[in-house]
Amino acid sequence: MNKLENIQAIAFDLDGTLVDSVPGLALATQNMLAELNLPTISNEQVKNFVGNGINIMLERVFKAIEVDPSTELFAKAKELFNQHYDKVIDAETKLFPNVKETLKVLYDNDYPLALVTNKPAQFLPALLTSLGIKEYFSLVLGGGDVIKLKPHPAPLYQVMATFGLFSDQLLFVGDSKNDITAAQNANCPTVALSYGYNYGISIATSNPDFLVDDFKDILTLLPQPKADAKK
């Protein structure tokens, strides 16, 4: 039996899984640094800083430019980053190929879908609307919505509790070590995308249950329509 025949719902990471968010994150960061008269960083550097929430990303930025920020400077940098990101997030964030079409197929085949991201929750409603995928998600959890961020399993426990599922009934799809570790800690099966952001390391090293190169390949792993629950 296919390991995924028991799946009753699917949760997805956002950055690096559903969307290429690096251009917007990099532009907001570069604009923030310019406003503070600090050295700049490249898009490629930002790509390797993504995944643990804004605070950790900014800590990595300051380390990269060799600045040890005061509490006041860090707070100002975060405020400016949020202001700049709010201006560019819609225009500079794009869906990866086949994401929207695949989400629609899963939605149409009765899979409840959740979004589990470390991105601050304040940015999510408008972004998902602008990308045209908001309607597919019955649960959206961002930074600030959960007690702990990935790689802690708390967000996935929250999804399971909301949907009324056992751990082997929830599939988590992500692109980074944080995603796979969170799912493994929650005892959920995993699908990893090879094209995402994982600090410059192959996601295969995190030992996901399945590794795919194209988002639509998820459809080959799941029954359509969704199978009846075995429990």
Secondary structure, 3 states (H helix, E strand, C coil): CCHHHHCCEEEECCECCCEECHHHHHHHHHHHHHHCCCCCCCHHHHHCCCCCCHHHHHHHHHHHCCCCCCHHHHHHHHHHHHHHHHHHHHHHCEECCCHHHHHHHHHHCCCCEEEEEEEEHHHHHHHHHHHCCHHHCCEEEEECCCCCCCCCCHHHHHHHHHHCCCHHHEEEEECCHHHHHHHHHCCCCEEEECCCCCCCCCHHHHCCCEEECCHHHHHHHCCCCCCCCCC
